[in-house]
């Protein structure tokens, strides 16, 4: 089993809806990734601290350069992290069969890309968590280069720094700034506890508006 830190374990028991409510109430903005980037297996959440990747199209690059840089990225991928990639292109797949298995073997928790993937049937088979926009058989060879690992990236309206935390589930993907992660998770846990009290009260026959007035949440 892949090692996860204590905060990741707690975050994985939350859900993106409650994170959204908590973070908005805290005055935070721009923390939800574009809805087109979806977790492929929505039956289980993906949570953890982020390791960022940036890259760009370079059609003048040769096969060796692109593959050397890509395998270098795989070498730098850290166990216990979620790899998040801003490739600055939707034309090619930024994940495939051998790469996914390599990351899984290294203990990487999952992969999120503002772009495409391929070899999806194999990735499904090994159960490696992945979120992406679409699929394509096209690959990076002689076309795309890594230009940064553990650097700031932007996806949609969300600025993502190395060490930020991420939760992806059936509703979408939320990024929590590292400095706020503990506070957000504590507040999310508190909100979930309150929701459970409201649910219990309503199932016991309490009027929903009265339950809202009593608990201040719905």
Secondary structure, DSSP 8 states (H G I E B T S, - for coil): -----HHHHHHHTS-HHHHHHHHHHTT--S-B--TTSEES-TTS-EEEEEEEEEEEE-TT--HHHHHHHHHHHHHH--TTEEEEEE-S-SSSBS--HHHHHHHHHHT--EEEESSEE--HHHHHHHT--EEESEE-S---TTTEEEEEES--EEETTEEE-TT-EEEEETTEEEEE-GGGHHHHHHHHHHHHHHHHHHHHHHHTT--HHHHHHHHS--
